[in-house]
Amino acid sequence: MTKTRAKFATQINSEILVAVRILAEKEGRQIQALVDEAMADLLEKRKRATPRPNVMAAYAASHQQYAPVYKKLAE
């Protein structure tokens, strides 16, 4: 299955662009492939940065039960 591609324009730090061009050449890939990979990695990283609801619920329950202990540990 072929994914639809969209064009966009942006600006980037010139040192980063040089490094990306070198990496693309070294790996035998196109810059667009590296940009695609980098953006997908960023989205995944940001998605994981948000705690899951069940984790937050467990934290809240733990904090409610052990708040005095946590306060002592913070001192």
C-alpha positions in Angstrom: 0.0 0.0 0.0 1.4 3.4 -1.1 1.2 6.3 1.4 0.2 9.6 0.1 2.9 12.2 0.3 2.4 16.0 0.8 4.9 18.8 0.1 5.7 21.4 2.7 8.4 24.1 3.1 10.2 25.0 6.3 13.5 26.4 7.5 16.1 24.6 9.5 19.4 25.3 11.2 22.1 25.2 8.5 24.4 23.0 10.6 21.6 20.5 11.1 20.9 20.5 7.4 24.5 19.8 6.6 24.6 17.0 9.1 21.4 15.5 7.6 22.8 15.7 4.1 25.9 13.9 5.1 23.9 11.3 6.9 21.6 10.8 3.9 24.6 10.4 1.6 26.3 8.0 4.0 23.2 5.8 4.3 22.3 6.1 0.7 18.9 7.5 1.5 17.0 10.7 0.5 16.7 13.6 2.9 12.9 13.2 2.7 13.2 9.7 4.1 15.3 11.0 7.1 12.8 13.8 7.7 9.9 11.4 7.5 11.7 9.1 10.1 12.6 12.0 12.4 9.1 13.4 12.4 7.5 9.9 13.1 10.0 9.4 15.9 9.1 12.8 17.4 5.4 12.1 17.3 5.9 8.7 18.9 8.1 10.2 21.6 5.6 13.0 22.4 2.8 10.5 22.4 4.6 8.4 25.0 5.4 11.5 27.1 1.8 11.7 28.2 1.1 9.3 31.0 -1.6 6.7 30.5 -4.8 7.2 32.5 -4.3 4.0 34.5 -0.8 5.1 35.5 -2.0 8.5 36.6 -4.8 6.8 38.6 -2.3 4.5 40.4 -0.1 7.5 41.1 -3.1 9.5 42.6 -4.1 6.6 44.7 -0.5 6.1 45.9 -0.1 9.7 46.7 -3.3 9.8 48.6 -2.2 6.9 50.7 1.5 7.8 51.2 1.5 11.6 51.0 3.2 11.9 54.5 5.9 9.5 53.4 6.5 11.4 50.1 6.6 14.7 52.0 9.3 13.3 54.4 11.3 11.9 51.5 11.3 15.3 49.8 12.8 17.0 52.8 
